[in-house]
Amino acid sequence: MKNKIKVVGVDADDTLWVNQPYFDDAENTYASIMAPYISEDKLLRELLNTQSRNIPIYGYGVKSFVLSMIETACLLSHNKIDAASIQSIIKIGKDIFSKQVELLDHVDDVLKNLKERYRLILMTKGDLLDQKRKLHQSRLKNHFHHVEVMSNKAEEDYAAVFKRNAIVAEEFMMIGNSMKSDIIPVLNLGAYAMHVPYHATWVHEVSQEDLEHPKLLRAESIKAIMNIL
């Protein structure tokens, strides 16, 4: 395998830097705002349903999250929620945008090493401006030969990236924390993948598939790639 790989794709959120814990904290704050109307469990279930419906419209990221929170708040309060509470919900999103990027362990060293031997591509999804902000703050941009901010990470989205960048699937490996978005689609295209789980995962990204695949590798840390490639 080592001699086959020419291009390495790397996910960003919760693979290179912290992301999901900020959304988990935001949901706790949201639940406190909505406490007069509904229990936390019911609120978060309905929020997830709203987010899932809205992804085809708004895509992924903080803006989509905030719009879904506002929509859910209006629905569950029967449009009785006050303007001050709406402002508080908007502030939740702004607080996430204000977070400084926190790199995960070993990321900088691993990317430096990979860049010297492979064509390295950042492949992330989410809000374009926010992902550019985080990449700039991370100071990792110079490690990558190319950056792709994708609207989604389904098979057809990866196939389009492969075509644009003249990538042969059999010569590609993807590294990421989400089985649903980073691993399964590229395996289905014939590429390799390394799953590096993160302790916090958005429910929407959880895959129930107990996958075994000859081109799938599993590791507890991104550092493990150094012993593979």
C-alpha positions in Angstrom: 0.0 0.0 0.0 2.8 2.4 0.9 4.1 2.4 -2.6 0.7 2.9 -4.1 -0.4 6.1 -2.3 0.5 9.3 -4.1 -2.2 11.7 -2.6 -3.3 12.0 1.0 -6.5 13.8 1.9 -7.0 15.1 5.4 -10.2 16.2 7.1 -10.1 19.3 9.3 -12.8 19.5 12.1 -12.0 17.1 14.9 -9.2 15.6 12.9 -6.8 18.5 12.8 -8.5 20.8 15.4 -11.2 20.9 18.0 -14.7 21.5 16.7 -17.6 19.4 18.0 -17.1 20.2 21.8 -17.9 23.9 21.0 -21.2 22.8 19.5 -21.9 20.5 22.4 -21.4 23.5 24.8 -23.5 25.6 22.5 -26.4 23.1 22.8 -26.2 23.3 26.6 -26.5 27.0 26.5 -29.4 26.7 24.0 -31.2 24.3 26.3 -31.0 26.8 29.2 -32.6 29.5 27.0 -35.3 27.1 25.9 -35.9 25.6 29.4 -39.2 27.5 29.9 -40.7 25.8 26.9 -39.3 22.2 26.7 -37.0 19.6 28.3 -33.4 19.4 27.0 -33.8 15.9 25.6 -36.9 16.8 23.5 -35.3 20.0 22.4 -32.1 18.5 21.1 -34.0 15.7 19.3 -36.1 18.3 17.5 -33.0 20.4 16.8 -31.4 17.5 15.2 -34.5 16.9 13.1 -34.5 20.5 12.0 -30.8 20.5 11.2 -31.2 17.3 9.1 -34.0 18.9 7.1 -32.1 22.1 6.6 -28.7 20.7 5.5 -29.9 20.5 1.8 -30.8 24.2 2.1 -28.2 25.8 4.3 -25.4 23.2 4.2 -23.1 22.6 7.2 -21.5 25.0 9.7 -22.3 27.5 12.4 -24.7 29.6 10.3 -26.8 26.6 9.5 -26.7 25.6 13.2 -27.9 29.0 14.3 -30.7 29.2 11.8 -31.9 25.7 12.8 -31.8 26.7 16.5 -33.9 29.8 15.8 -36.4 27.8 13.7 -36.7 25.1 16.4 -37.1 27.7 19.1 -40.0 29.3 17.2 -41.6 26.0 16.6 -41.4 24.6 20.1 -42.4 27.9 21.7 -45.4 28.2 19.3 -43.8 31.5 18.2 -43.9 32.9 21.7 -40.1 33.2 22.2 -39.1 36.8 22.8 -36.6 38.9 20.9 -34.1 38.9 23.7 -33.9 35.1 23.6 -33.5 35.1 19.8 -30.6 37.5 20.3 -29.1 35.1 22.9 -29.3 32.3 20.3 -27.6 34.4 17.7 -24.9 35.1 20.2 -24.3 31.4 20.6 -23.2 31.3 17.0 -21.0 34.3 17.3 -19.3 32.8 20.3 -18.4 29.7 18.3 -17.0 31.9 15.5 -14.8 33.7 18.1 -13.2 30.5 19.3 -9.4 30.3 18.7 -8.3 27.2 16.8 -7.0 24.5 19.1 -4.8 21.9 17.2 -5.0 18.3 18.2 -1.9 16.4 19.3 0.9 15.7 16.7 -1.0 17.4 13.8 1.8 19.9 12.9 4.6 17.3 12.8 2.5 14.7 10.9 1.5 17.2 8.2 5.1 18.4 7.8 6.2 14.9 7.3 3.5 14.0 4.8 4.0 17.1 2.7 7.5 16.1 1.9 6.5 12.7 0.4 2.9 13.0 -0.8 0.5 15.5 -2.5 -1.4 16.7 0.6 -5.0 18.0 0.3 -7.2 19.4 3.0 -10.7 18.2 2.4 -13.3 19.7 4.7 -16.9 20.6 4.6 -18.7 23.5 6.3 -19.1 27.3 5.9 -16.5 28.6 3.5 -15.6 31.8 5.4 -15.4 29.9 8.7 -13.2 27.1 7.4 -10.9 29.7 5.8 -10.7 31.5 9.2 -9.8 28.4 11.0 -7.2 27.3 8.5 -5.6 30.8 8.7 -5.5 30.7 12.5 -4.2 27.2 12.5 -1.1 28.2 10.5 -1.3 24.9 8.7 -2.2 26.2 5.2 1.4 25.9 3.9 1.5 22.2 4.6 -1.2 21.6 2.0 -0.7 21.6 -1.8 -4.4 22.2 -2.2 -7.5 23.0 -0.1 -11.1 21.8 -0.8 -14.0 23.2 1.2 -16.8 20.9 0.2 -20.5 21.5 0.5 -20.9 17.8 1.3 -18.9 14.6 1.5 -20.8 12.0 -0.4 -19.3 9.7 -3.0 -20.2 12.1 -5.8 -18.5 15.0 -4.0 -15.3 13.1 -3.6 -15.5 11.9 -7.2 -15.8 15.5 -8.4 -12.7 16.5 -6.3 -10.8 13.5 -7.8 -11.7 14.6 -11.3 -10.8 18.3 -10.7 -7.4 17.3 -9.3 -6.6 14.4 -11.5 -6.6 12.0 -8.6 -6.7 8.2 -9.2 -8.8 6.7 -6.4 -6.4 3.7 -6.0 -3.6 6.1 -5.3 -5.5 8.1 -2.7 -5.8 7.8 1.1 -8.3 9.8 3.3 -7.7 10.5 7.0 -10.6 11.6 9.1 -12.7 11.1 12.2 -16.1 10.6 10.6 -17.0 7.1 9.2 -20.0 8.6 7.4 -18.2 11.6 5.8 -14.5 10.7 5.6 -14.3 7.0 5.3 -17.2 5.1 3.7 -17.5 7.4 0.6 -13.8 7.1 -0.4 -13.7 3.3 0.3 -16.7 3.0 -2.0 -14.7 4.8 -4.7 -11.8 2.4 -4.4 -9.5 4.6 -2.3 -7.8 3.9 1.0 -8.9 5.4 4.3 -7.7 5.8 7.9 -10.3 6.3 10.6 -9.0 8.4 13.6 -12.0 8.7 16.0 -12.6 11.7 18.1 -14.2 11.6 21.6 -17.0 13.9 20.5 -19.0 13.3 17.3 -22.1 15.0 16.0 -25.0 12.6 16.0 -25.7 13.3 12.3 -22.1 12.0 11.5 -22.4 8.8 13.4 -22.6 5.7 11.2 -24.1 2.5 12.6 -22.3 0.4 10.0 -19.8 -2.0 11.5 -17.4 -1.8 8.7 -14.6 -4.2 7.8 -12.8 -3.4 4.6 -9.4 -4.4 3.2 -8.5 -0.7 2.5 -9.6 0.6 5.9 -7.1 1.3 8.6 -8.0 2.3 12.2 -5.9 4.4 14.6 -6.2 6.1 17.9 -4.1 9.1 16.8 -3.2 10.8 13.5 0.4 10.1 14.5 -0.1 6.4 13.5 0.0 7.4 9.8 3.8 7.9 10.3 4.1 4.1 10.7 1.9 3.4 7.7 3.0 5.7 5.0 
